[in-house]
Amino acid sequence: MQNLFSYPLTLDDLGSGTKSYHIKATPIQLKFIAEVLKVEKIETFEAQITLNFNHKAHRIDVKGIVNADVEQTSVISLEKFIKHYSPEFEIFFDTELTAAQLREMDFEFEDEVPDILENGQLDLASIAMEQLALTLDDFPRKDGEVFSFASEFDEDDTPKENPFAVLAKLKK
């Protein structure tokens, strides 16, 4: 599948200091994003991302917010509905770290683990899509919908049978 939604940056593009980027998906890109995220439809998708590149520390701090309106199907009523997502995120990349070096490092649970750059590039669109994917509901439902289960029998009124009674019937 061809990547139709991409905003790649190289280290040379960044320079020092802080830069801001605004990404907005076109209708064709919205269809691509919906296909990648396996949702019914994406109505809108925008991201505001700020990068701060510190050459001395070999670190790129990425902060931002994604705003997306996603059409999903409720697992309770099976009706389609649109839900707005606005995940905020902060991640960082180590510009000199390789995948092999990362695997060899020991981290504690609370430690902040850096991401690595692939081929010296940073794709802002992929970062934004990933952040939305992390916040999508696994079992979407409309606001206010609650699952309720009604049993077909009432435990108080139904006589309890001896489980061995079935075996006794088979013996006859």
Contacts in CASP RR format, 6 or more apart in sequence:
PFRMAT RR
TARGET T0000
AUTHOR 0000-0000-0000
METHOD contacts of the structure
MODEL  1
MQNLFSYPLTLDDLGSGTKSYHIKATPIQLKFIAEVLKVEKIETFEAQIT
LNFNHKAHRIDVKGIVNADVEQTSVISLEKFIKHYSPEFEIFFDTELTAA
QLREMDFEFEDEVPDILENGQLDLASIAMEQLALTLDDFPRKDGEVFSFA
SEFDEDDTPKENPFAVLAKLKK
1 35 0 8 1.000
1 36 0 8 1.000
3 32 0 8 1.000
4 28 0 8 1.000
4 29 0 8 1.000
4 32 0 8 1.000
5 25 0 8 1.000
5 29 0 8 1.000
5 32 0 8 1.000
5 33 0 8 1.000
5 125 0 8 1.000
5 129 0 8 1.000
6 123 0 8 1.000
6 125 0 8 1.000
6 126 0 8 1.000
7 21 0 8 1.000
7 23 0 8 1.000
7 123 0 8 1.000
7 124 0 8 1.000
7 125 0 8 1.000
8 121 0 8 1.000
8 122 0 8 1.000
8 123 0 8 1.000
8 124 0 8 1.000
9 51 0 8 1.000
9 121 0 8 1.000
9 122 0 8 1.000
9 123 0 8 1.000
9 124 0 8 1.000
10 120 0 8 1.000
10 121 0 8 1.000
10 122 0 8 1.000
11 53 0 8 1.000
11 95 0 8 1.000
11 117 0 8 1.000
11 120 0 8 1.000
14 51 0 8 1.000
14 53 0 8 1.000
14 60 0 8 1.000
14 122 0 8 1.000
15 53 0 8 1.000
15 55 0 8 1.000
16 53 0 8 1.000
16 54 0 8 1.000
16 55 0 8 1.000
17 52 0 8 1.000
17 53 0 8 1.000
17 54 0 8 1.000
18 50 0 8 1.000
18 51 0 8 1.000
18 52 0 8 1.000
19 50 0 8 1.000
19 51 0 8 1.000
19 53 0 8 1.000
20 48 0 8 1.000
20 49 0 8 1.000
20 50 0 8 1.000
20 51 0 8 1.000
21 47 0 8 1.000
21 48 0 8 1.000
21 49 0 8 1.000
21 50 0 8 1.000
21 51 0 8 1.000
21 124 0 8 1.000
22 46 0 8 1.000
22 47 0 8 1.000
22 48 0 8 1.000
22 49 0 8 1.000
23 46 0 8 1.000
23 47 0 8 1.000
23 49 0 8 1.000
23 124 0 8 1.000
23 125 0 8 1.000
23 128 0 8 1.000
24 45 0 8 1.000
24 46 0 8 1.000
25 33 0 8 1.000
25 42 0 8 1.000
25 44 0 8 1.000
25 45 0 8 1.000
25 46 0 8 1.000
29 45 0 8 1.000
30 41 0 8 1.000
30 42 0 8 1.000
30 43 0 8 1.000
30 44 0 8 1.000
30 45 0 8 1.000
31 42 0 8 1.000
33 42 0 8 1.000
33 45 0 8 1.000
33 129 0 8 1.000
34 40 0 8 1.000
34 41 0 8 1.000
34 42 0 8 1.000
36 129 0 8 1.000
37 70 0 8 1.000
37 129 0 8 1.000
37 132 0 8 1.000
37 133 0 8 1.000
37 136 0 8 1.000
39 70 0 8 1.000
39 71 0 8 1.000
39 72 0 8 1.000
39 136 0 8 1.000
40 70 0 8 1.000
40 71 0 8 1.000
40 72 0 8 1.000
40 73 0 8 1.000
40 80 0 8 1.000
41 70 0 8 1.000
41 71 0 8 1.000
42 68 0 8 1.000
42 69 0 8 1.000
42 70 0 8 1.000
42 71 0 8 1.000
43 68 0 8 1.000
43 69 0 8 1.000
43 70 0 8 1.000
43 71 0 8 1.000
43 82 0 8 1.000
44 67 0 8 1.000
44 68 0 8 1.000
44 69 0 8 1.000
45 66 0 8 1.000
45 67 0 8 1.000
45 68 0 8 1.000
45 128 0 8 1.000
45 132 0 8 1.000
46 66 0 8 1.000
46 67 0 8 1.000
46 68 0 8 1.000
47 64 0 8 1.000
47 65 0 8 1.000
47 66 0 8 1.000
47 67 0 8 1.000
47 124 0 8 1.000
47 125 0 8 1.000
47 128 0 8 1.000
47 131 0 8 1.000
48 64 0 8 1.000
48 65 0 8 1.000
49 62 0 8 1.000
49 63 0 8 1.000
49 64 0 8 1.000
49 124 0 8 1.000
49 127 0 8 1.000
49 128 0 8 1.000
50 62 0 8 1.000
50 63 0 8 1.000
50 64 0 8 1.000
51 60 0 8 1.000
51 61 0 8 1.000
51 62 0 8 1.000
51 122 0 8 1.000
52 60 0 8 1.000
52 61 0 8 1.000
52 63 0 8 1.000
53 59 0 8 1.000
53 60 0 8 1.000
54 60 0 8 1.000
54 61 0 8 1.000
58 94 0 8 1.000
58 95 0 8 1.000
58 96 0 8 1.000
58 97 0 8 1.000
59 92 0 8 1.000
59 93 0 8 1.000
59 94 0 8 1.000
59 95 0 8 1.000
59 114 0 8 1.000
60 92 0 8 1.000
60 93 0 8 1.000
60 95 0 8 1.000
60 117 0 8 1.000
60 122 0 8 1.000
61 90 0 8 1.000
61 92 0 8 1.000
62 89 0 8 1.000
62 90 0 8 1.000
62 91 0 8 1.000
62 92 0 8 1.000
62 93 0 8 1.000
62 122 0 8 1.000
62 127 0 8 1.000
63 88 0 8 1.000
63 89 0 8 1.000
63 90 0 8 1.000
64 88 0 8 1.000
64 89 0 8 1.000
64 90 0 8 1.000
65 86 0 8 1.000
65 87 0 8 1.000
65 88 0 8 1.000
65 89 0 8 1.000
66 85 0 8 1.000
66 86 0 8 1.000
66 87 0 8 1.000
66 89 0 8 1.000
66 128 0 8 1.000
66 131 0 8 1.000
66 132 0 8 1.000
67 84 0 8 1.000
67 85 0 8 1.000
67 86 0 8 1.000
68 84 0 8 1.000
68 85 0 8 1.000
68 86 0 8 1.000
68 132 0 8 1.000
69 82 0 8 1.000
69 83 0 8 1.000
69 84 0 8 1.000
69 85 0 8 1.000
70 82 0 8 1.000
70 83 0 8 1.000
70 84 0 8 1.000
70 85 0 8 1.000
70 132 0 8 1.000
70 136 0 8 1.000
71 80 0 8 1.000
71 81 0 8 1.000
71 82 0 8 1.000
72 80 0 8 1.000
72 81 0 8 1.000
72 82 0 8 1.000
72 83 0 8 1.000
72 137 0 8 1.000
72 140 0 8 1.000
73 79 0 8 1.000
73 80 0 8 1.000
73 81 0 8 1.000
73 140 0 8 1.000
74 80 0 8 1.000
74 81 0 8 1.000
74 140 0 8 1.000
74 141 0 8 1.000
74 142 0 8 1.000
74 145 0 8 1.000
75 139 0 8 1.000
75 140 0 8 1.000
75 141 0 8 1.000
76 141 0 8 1.000
76 142 0 8 1.000
76 145 0 8 1.000
76 146 0 8 1.000
76 147 0 8 1.000
77 141 0 8 1.000
77 142 0 8 1.000
77 145 0 8 1.000
79 142 0 8 1.000
81 140 0 8 1.000
81 142 0 8 1.000
83 137 0 8 1.000
83 140 0 8 1.000
85 132 0 8 1.000
85 135 0 8 1.000
85 136 0 8 1.000
87 131 0 8 1.000
87 132 0 8 1.000
87 134 0 8 1.000
87 135 0 8 1.000
89 127 0 8 1.000
89 131 0 8 1.000
91 115 0 8 1.000
91 127 0 8 1.000
92 112 0 8 1.000
92 114 0 8 1.000
92 115 0 8 1.000
93 114 0 8 1.000
93 115 0 8 1.000
93 116 0 8 1.000
93 117 0 8 1.000
93 122 0 8 1.000
94 114 0 8 1.000
94 115 0 8 1.000
94 116 0 8 1.000
94 117 0 8 1.000
95 117 0 8 1.000
95 120 0 8 1.000
97 114 0 8 1.000
97 116 0 8 1.000
98 116 0 8 1.000
99 116 0 8 1.000
102 113 0 8 1.000
102 114 0 8 1.000
102 116 0 8 1.000
107 113 0 8 1.000
141 147 0 8 1.000
END
